[in-house]
């Protein structure tokens, strides 16, 4: 039987087919990861909406700044809780891929939520600031052991919210917001996506293809 690559006329079509197959495989992997990212963003959005009344008395730039930073703080929290929840349920390589995907998708989505029309260089600076603060928060939350008391994380999270909201804010005034956070943690629809991701056969996926796929979600890739 002749080699299927023997004909120069057939080779480009075969290469194209193989590339398309690899691209589809990457899309299969990113589908559940995208659903997890959307769940995080939706939970953060719902909590931000619940907390808006805490800054309703303020006007102008100060009110907007507080709302933005509140939104970001909710995202940091739900990202951490998501990674904590899936820890031990997937291999280290898959967990790393999930982390890389969220780091590619979430910062850009968060910044575009408020600053879509801003200049690209300004948005780049804001993405960098977002990631820097995310890293700091992860270190703080990471001091709590994986099987530790959730109240320790909640204490750190509450402190961060109070620092953003400023004078006149305490645990009592935050209670409705914290109840909304607890409700979102309970309601986040991730189980099916996590299960789908852990069951995908990734043995034949090319690392370069995966890297190129991730780049499509990063800031400035569109």
N, C-alpha and C positions, 0 to 999 in steps of 0.2 A: 504494500500500500504506500502511495506517495505521501511524503511529508506535507502536511497542510500548509507549511510555511514555504514550500518549494516555489510556488508561484508568487512573483512580486506583485501581481495583481490582487491576490487574496490576502497578502500579509497586512496591509493597512486596515482592511475590514476586520480581520481577526484581532488586531491590536486594539482597534476601537471597541470591539465587543468586550474584550477583557477589561479595558479601562472603564467602560460603562458598568460592567458587572461589579468591579471594585467600588465604583462610586455608589451603586445601589446598596452594597453591603455596608458602606460607611453610613449611609442614610438610615439603614435599619438600626444601627447602633445609636445614632444621634436622636432618633425619634423618642425613645423613653427618657433620654437625658433631657431633651427639650421639654418634655412634659413635667419633669421634676423642677426644672428651672421656672417654668410658668407657675407651678404650684407655689414656689417660694415668693415670686413676685406678686401673686394674687393675695397670699396671706399678708404680706407686708402692706399692700395697698389697702386691704380691708382694715387693718389695724391703724394705719395712718388716718383713714377716714373717721375711725372711731375716736381718735385723739385730737381731731381738728378743733373741737370745742374748747380744748385747753389753751389754744392760742387765738381763739376767735376775738378776744378783746383787744388784740393788737392789730395794727394796720401797717401797710407798706412793706418795705424791704425786710424789716426785722421779722414780721410774721411769716413771710415767704421763706426766709432763711431757716427759721425754726421748723417749718413744715418739711423742707427738704431734708434737713439733718435728722428729723424724726423718721422720715421715710427710710433713709439710709440705715439708721440704727435698727429698724425693724428687719430690713434685709439682712444685715449682718447676723442678727439673732437667728432668723429662720434658716439661713445658710448653715450656721453652726449646728443648729438642732437637727437639720437634715443629715449632715455628715455624721453626727453623733448617732443618729438613729440607724443608719445603714452600716455603721462600723461593725465588723464581725460577720456581716451578712454577705460580703462579697470579697473577692481576692484583693490583694494589695494593688495589683495593676489596674483592676477595674475601679477601685476607689480613687486611685490617682487620676484615671481618665475622667471620672465624674467631677473631681475637683478642678481639673483643667478645663472641662467644658463649662462649668459654672463660672469660673474666673474669666472665661472668654465671653460668655453671654451676658451675665448679670450686670457687670459695671456699665457696659454700653447701654443696656436697656434702662438702667436706673437713671443715668445722666440724660438720656433722650426723653425720659418722662417729663422733664422740666425744661431742658435746654436744647431741644431738637434744632431750633433755628440759629443757635449760636455758631460762631466761627469754629472751624475744626480745631485750631490750635488751642482755643480756650476750652473746648470740650475735652481735648486730650489731657490738658492739665487737670481737669476735674476728674477724669477717669483715673489718673495717677493718684490723686488725692483720695479718691474712693478706695482704691486698692490698698493704699498705705494705711488708711484707717481700718479697713477690713483685717489687715494683717495684725494690727495692734489688738483689735478686739478678739481675734482668734487666739492670740497668745494669752489674753486675760481669761477667756472661757476655757482655754486648754489647761489652765491650772487645776481645773476640776476634773477628777478622774472620770473615765468613761462610765464607771458603775457608781459614781458618787451621787450625792444628794442634789437633786435638781434645784433645790432652794438656793444653793450657792451660786449657780448660774443666774437664777432669777434676781438675786440680790445685786449682782454686778450689772445686769441689764437694767434694773430699776434705777440704780445709781446713774447710769449713762443717760437715761431719759430725763431724770431730774436735772442733770447738768445742762442738758439742751434747753429744757423749758425754763429753767432759772427760778428766780424768786417767786414764792407763793406756791410752789409745787412740792408735794410730799407724797408719801405712800398712800395716804387716804385719798387725795385728789386723783391719783393714778389708778385707783382700784378698778373703775370701769374699763380703762384701757388694758390693764393686766388681765382682766376677765376676758376681754376680747382676744388677747394673745393666747390665753389658754384654750379658748374656743377654736381658734384657727389651728393651733397645734393638733387638736383632736380631729378637726375636719379636713386637714390637708390630704388630698387624694394622691398618694404616692405609691401605695403598696403594689398596685398592678404594674406601674412603671418600673419600680425597683425589681420586681420579680421578672419582668420581661427582659430587663437589662442583664440580670444575672444568668439568664438562660440562653442568651445569644451566643452562638458559636463564633468566636473571634480568632480561631486558630489560623485562618488563612488571610486575615486582614493585614494589609501592608502598613507599616508604621508611618511611612511617608504619606500615604493616602489619608491616614487618620490625622496627621499633623496639618495637612492642607485643608481637611474638613473643618478642623477647629479654627483655623485662621479666618474662615468665612464668617465666624460669629464675633470676631474681635472688632474693637473700635476701628473705624476708618476702612473697613474691608469692603464696604458696599460701593 
